[in-house]
Amino acid sequence: MSAGGTTKSASPLFKRDSCTYTSCYCEENVYMLCKQLVQRGEKGGFAVFVSNDSKKVPLWAQSAGEPSEDGLVVWDYHVFFIWRPSSECKKGGSEVYDLDTTCGFPVDADDYIKKTFRPMVPLKPDFKRLFRVVSAEEFVKTFASDRSHMLDKRSGKYQMPPPSYPAISTSECKNNLMDSFVNMKDKKLGETMNLHKLQEFVS
């Protein structure tokens, strides 16, 4: 666990060194976590997309962020995993698993939100964040990406090397990443919420 992170689970769902990770493909990293959870038959996992209409999302405590600004980076979107234990087995709060954070792996969800989104920091309208929360089961069943969003428009080459495994698709769809998950105006999958509602969701 990275310094400064806190967690309430004695045995984390995932071990960081055994997770599939590709830089700049956070949606696929989270897909792999969700897939593991579904294959185990466990409930309570969620993929969480954060974005907005302007595609400008400030996040702190990111490994790719500026160290002199507490790891601040502005992404067009980001994806992380939440585990919310059932009331029967709940011994503490929800946890976040984010392979791009410096907060810890896992980290208490309340701590993650405070350090990553800084609710008390005033933001201009273009930087206001919205979240799409999708159950692990629904995410694994519906998510598809042909990785075209990572292609340079001029050269046609990947801006960052893609994962080594084949692109993720379903029997019905080859690519819905940007239109159905990142686009917060689309309401078909999961539930969209603001930061306050996300805080209530993990509490």
C-alpha positions in Angstrom: 0.0 0.0 0.0 1.2 3.5 -0.8 2.0 5.8 2.1 -0.9 7.7 3.5 -3.6 5.2 2.4 -6.0 3.7 4.8 -8.2 0.6 4.4 -10.7 -1.3 6.6 -10.5 -4.7 5.1 -8.2 -7.3 6.7 -8.0 -9.1 3.4 -8.3 -6.9 0.3 -10.3 -8.1 -2.7 -7.4 -7.7 -5.1 -3.6 -7.6 -4.6 -2.0 -4.8 -6.5 0.9 -6.8 -7.9 -1.5 -9.4 -9.4 -3.8 -6.9 -11.2 -3.8 -6.3 -14.9 -2.7 -2.8 -15.5 -2.1 -0.7 -18.6 -1.3 3.0 -18.3 -4.0 5.4 -19.7 -6.5 2.5 -20.1 -8.2 2.9 -16.7 -11.5 1.6 -18.0 -10.0 -1.7 -19.0 -8.0 -2.0 -15.8 -11.3 -1.6 -13.9 -13.0 -4.0 -16.3 -10.5 -6.7 -15.4 -11.2 -6.1 -11.6 -14.9 -6.4 -12.2 -14.4 -9.5 -14.3 -12.4 -11.1 -11.5 -15.2 -10.3 -9.0 -17.9 -11.7 -11.2 -16.0 -14.9 -11.9 -15.7 -15.4 -8.1 -19.5 -14.9 -7.7 -19.0 -12.0 -5.3 -21.4 -9.0 -5.1 -20.9 -5.4 -4.2 -18.5 -4.2 -6.9 -19.0 -1.1 -9.0 -17.2 0.5 -11.9 -17.3 4.3 -11.5 -16.7 6.7 -14.4 -16.1 10.4 -13.7 -16.3 13.0 -16.5 -18.4 16.0 -17.6 -19.6 17.8 -20.7 -16.4 19.7 -21.2 -14.2 16.6 -20.7 -12.1 18.4 -18.0 -12.0 16.5 -14.8 -9.5 17.6 -12.1 -8.2 14.8 -9.8 -5.6 15.0 -7.1 -3.4 12.3 -5.7 -2.8 10.7 -9.1 0.5 9.0 -9.9 0.5 10.8 -13.3 -0.2 14.2 -11.6 2.1 17.1 -10.8 3.9 16.3 -7.5 4.2 20.0 -6.6 0.4 20.3 -6.8 -0.4 17.2 -4.7 -0.7 15.0 -7.8 -3.1 17.2 -9.6 -4.0 16.1 -13.2 -6.9 17.0 -15.5 -8.3 14.1 -17.4 -11.1 13.9 -19.9 -12.4 11.0 -17.8 -11.3 8.5 -15.2 -12.5 5.1 -14.0 -12.1 3.5 -10.6 -13.5 0.5 -8.7 -15.7 0.7 -5.6 -16.4 -2.2 -3.3 -19.5 -1.7 -1.1 -19.9 -4.7 1.2 -23.4 -5.9 2.0 -25.1 -5.0 5.2 -24.8 -8.6 6.4 -20.9 -8.6 6.2 -20.3 -4.8 6.5 -17.6 -4.1 9.1 -16.7 -0.6 7.8 -17.1 1.7 4.9 -16.8 1.1 1.2 -13.3 0.8 -0.4 -11.8 2.2 -3.6 -9.4 0.3 -5.8 -7.7 2.7 -8.2 -4.5 1.6 -9.8 -3.6 5.2 -10.7 -3.9 6.8 -7.2 -1.3 7.5 -4.7 -3.8 7.1 -1.8 -3.4 3.4 -1.3 -4.8 0.1 -2.7 -7.3 -0.3 -1.4 -8.3 2.9 0.3 -11.3 3.9 2.4 -13.8 5.4 -0.1 -14.5 8.5 2.0 -10.7 9.2 2.2 -10.4 8.6 -1.5 -13.1 11.1 -2.3 -11.7 13.8 0.0 -8.2 13.4 -1.3 -9.0 12.9 -5.0 -11.9 15.2 -5.6 -11.5 17.7 -2.7 -15.2 18.5 -2.3 -14.4 21.8 -0.4 -12.4 23.2 -3.4 -14.5 25.6 -5.4 -14.5 24.7 -9.1 -15.5 26.6 -12.3 -18.6 25.2 -14.0 -16.5 23.5 -16.7 -14.8 21.4 -14.0 -17.9 20.2 -12.2 -17.8 16.4 -12.0 -20.5 13.8 -12.7 -20.2 10.1 -11.9 -21.6 7.0 -13.6 -21.9 4.1 -11.2 -22.3 0.7 -12.8 -22.5 -2.7 -11.1 -19.6 -5.0 -11.9 -22.1 -7.5 -13.4 -23.6 -4.9 -15.7 -20.2 -3.5 -16.6 -18.7 -6.9 -17.6 -21.9 -7.7 -19.6 -22.1 -4.4 -21.6 -18.7 -2.7 -21.8 -16.9 -2.6 -25.2 -14.0 -0.6 -26.5 -12.1 -0.8 -29.8 -9.5 1.6 -28.3 -10.1 4.1 -31.2 -10.2 7.0 -28.6 -6.5 6.5 -28.1 -5.5 6.8 -31.7 -3.8 10.0 -32.9 -6.0 11.6 -35.5 -3.1 12.6 -37.7 -0.8 9.5 -37.6 -3.4 6.9 -36.8 -1.0 5.5 -34.1 -1.8 4.9 -30.5 -1.0 7.8 -28.2 -0.1 5.2 -25.5 0.6 1.5 -26.0 -2.6 -0.5 -25.8 -3.1 -3.6 -23.6 -1.5 -6.8 -24.9 -4.8 -8.7 -24.9 -7.5 -8.3 -27.6 -9.9 -5.4 -27.4 -13.0 -6.0 -25.3 -16.3 -6.4 -27.0 -19.7 -8.0 -26.6 -21.8 -10.0 -29.0 -23.9 -6.9 -29.7 -21.3 -4.1 -29.5 -17.7 -3.3 -30.5 -17.4 0.1 -29.0 -19.5 2.0 -26.5 -16.9 3.5 -24.1 -17.3 7.2 -25.0 -21.0 7.2 -26.0 -22.5 5.0 -23.3 -20.1 5.3 -20.3 -18.1 8.6 -20.5 -21.0 10.6 -21.9 -22.9 11.5 -18.8 -26.0 12.6 -20.8 -26.7 9.0 -21.7 -28.8 7.4 -19.0 -29.1 3.8 -20.2 -26.3 2.2 -18.1 -25.8 2.4 -14.4 -26.8 5.5 -12.5 -25.4 9.0 -12.9 -24.9 11.1 -9.8 -23.1 14.2 -8.5 -20.3 14.2 -6.0 -22.6 14.6 -3.0 -24.7 11.6 -4.0 -21.5 9.6 -4.6 -20.5 10.4 -1.0 -23.9 9.1 0.2 -23.5 6.0 -1.9 -20.3 4.9 -0.3 -21.2 5.9 3.3 
